[in-house]
């Protein structure tokens, strides 16, 4: 029998590349078929293909490889330590009484989304710069407030990211490289400022955090000295967290470390009980802690000439922005913020959702959060999907990163290190975008969180970054 006859008489096992429904037609004809999810590099765009070709020049590729090796080593070798808590006005570079920091790339008041405007006006009332929300809107629009991205002040902020002078901040110092990062405290998961809520209950909670929680944590850390966050992060992942939206273990570990020193402070027993009850009200207490830890590690890798490693991913509810190590300073590459797809709270519909928002994608930039969902299969109950998909996200992210972090590992994947060092070249080459799991804020001010889910950055931001970086690297 000829080979042709063998082909037609035997069982066909086809690999389909290109249009996926061809696979379905093959299966209908009683053959086996697997679809290869392949896309042309750069989406087939000539300017991106040319840029990728140029970066593959031997001399240029060697420069990039050396720069990326250094960048990733600086991320992996960073040892961020929690060293204190203090008010933003005392520690954050560039903070003034009329400065409000926000999440994501730069944005002006008139272009802010509803959730961010809600948080800004709430912060203005909290700071005593307006008597109510209506007056706060006028103050925000007047030019009296200086708006600036958290990331440009060594900070990160959850969701709207709004940070004002009186708010207490984590102070996280990189024991390896000496840089410092900051983020404010968790309001937990009630109706909260970071989600755009701003009523009297929100302001009252912020006042208590300023007057009781923050000072108590400040005094406790003066006694404690320092807490090793990288070690605690590694433990939390081994206990079932991914440390972006699931923080059950991380919060338990953090409050366990802080408790002896909280008890040693001079605050009244009733106030200490209030603090412990507040921490127990939500597992999210340690969420901002991991954000500051990741920011501290990634900032140590920013500004390395010729590097194509992403050091920032952040969203303001209108635009998604990234920064790349090889572009020193505050050079942002942006694209439109995307919808977040996932389960909604009762009474809300997808059309109620605001677009992707917050600096918390710094966790994915480091390699946890969505990148580490295989460590936290229970997260799918919050963000949707299946356990198989959660594992798939963690393995797929290896395709666009340059290393595994041996200090932070995933037990379910044979203790493989989390995927670390997003390379813009690999994103453009493969068409694979970084996975992000996140909360969903209502599109309007004053309402708050209405769900959680999965989203991706816009490819446009990576395309802009690749073209810009290509122009800066010479043979």
Residue, then its C-alpha position, 0 to 999 in steps of 0.5 A: x500500500x502506498x504512503x498516500x493510501x495509508x494516509x487516507x485509510x488511517x486515523x488522521x492527527x492534524x495540527x491546525x495553525x491559523x483559523x480555529x474553526x478549521x480544527x472543528x471541520x477536521x474533527x467533524x470528519x472523524x479525525x483528531x485535531x489540535x489547534x496551535x494558538x499562533x499569531x505572527x510576531x508583532x501582530x504582523x505589523x511591519x514596523x514591529x517586525x522590523x524592530x524585533x529584527x533589529x533587536x536580534x542583531x548579534x551586537x544589540x542582542x548581547x547588550x540587551x541580554x546583559x542588561x536584562x540579566x542585571x535587571x532580573x538579578x536586581x529584582x530577585x536579589x532584592x530583600x524588601x524589609x518593612x521598616x516603619x509606618x508614617x504619614x505621607x507628608x513625613x516620608x513620601x518624596x514631593x508630598x505637600x498638603x495639597x498634593x494628591x497621588x493617584x494610580x496609573x500613568x499621569x491624568x488630569x482631573x477632567x479626564x479621571x474616571x468616576x471611581x478616581x474622582x470619588x476617591x479624590x473628592x473624599x480625600x480632599x474632605x478628609x484633609x480638611x480642604x473642603x467641607x463636603x463632596x460638592x465643594x471638594x469637586x470645585x477644589x479639585x477642578x480649581x487647580x489648587x490640587x497637585x495631581x501626580x502618579x503614585x509611581x513617580x513618588x516611589x509609591x503605589x496605591x490600590x485601585x484609585x490609588x489616592x494618597x494624601x498628606x495625612x494618610x499613614x504609609x508602609x515604609x519598605x526599604x530594600x536591604x540589598x539596594x537601599x531604595x525605599x517604597x511606600x503605600x498607604x494602609x488597607x481600608x479593608x473591604x467595606x465601602x471604601x475610598x480606594x474604590x471610589x466611595x466617599x460618604x461620611x462612613x468612609x471619612x470617619x474610617x480614614x480619621x480613625x486610621x489616621x488617629x489610631x491605626x496608623x500611630x499604633x502601627x508606627x509605634x509597633x514598628x519602632x519596637x520591631x525594627x524590621x520585618x522580612x517581607x520577601x520571606x513572608x511572601x514566600x510563606x504566604x504562597x506556600x499557604x495558598x495565597x497569590x498575594x494580590x487578591x487572596x491574602x488569607x495567609x499573608x494577613x495572618x502572617x503579617x498580624x502575627x509578626x506585628x502583634x507582640x509589638x502592638x501589645x507593647x505600645x502605650x495605646x489603651x486596651x480598647x484601642x488595641x482591640x479596635x485594631x485587631x477587630x479591624x484587621x480581622x474584618x478582611x483578609x485584605x489587610x496585607x494586600x498593600x504590603x505586598x504592593x510596596x514590597x514588589x515596588x521596592x524590588x522593581x524600582x531597584x531594576x529601573x533605569x538600566x540602559x538597554x534593558x527591555x524588562x518591564x518595571x511598572x504596570x499601572x492603570x488609572x481607569x482610563x489608560x493602562x501604562x507601563x514603564x521599561x527599565x531601559x527608559x530611565x525616569x518617568x517615561x510611560x507607554x500607554x494604551x486604553x484601560x480594559x474591561x475586567x471580566x469576572x463574577x459581579x456582586x448581587x445586583x450589579x451587571x457588567x455594564x456597571x463596571x469601570x475600566x481596569x484601575x490601580x497600581x496593584x498590577x505591580x504584583x504581577x509585574x514582580x511575578x505574583x498575583x495573576x502570575x502565581x494563581x497556581x499557588x492559590x487555586x481557591x482564587x477562582x471563587x473570587x475572580x472566576x475561571x477554573x483551577x486548570x485555568x489558574x495553573x495555566x496562567x502561571x505556566x503561560x507567563x513563563x513565555x514572556x519572562x526571562x527568569x524564575x525567582x527561586x526565593x518565591x516558589x509555587x508548590x503545585x508546580x514542583x516548587x518552581x519559582x514565579x515567572x519574573x522579568x516581563x520582556x517587552x520583546x517576548x510579549x510582542x513576539x508571542x502575542x501573549x499579554x501579562x495576566x492580571x487578576x483584580x477587583x472591579x470598581x463601579x463606573x460611578x463615584x461613591x459606590x465602590x467595589x462590585x466584583x472581581x475578575x481577570x484582565x490584560x493590558x492593551x498590546x498598544x502599550x507594549x508596541x509603543x515601548x518596543x519601538x521607543x526602546x529600539x531607537x535607544x539601543x545602538x550596535 
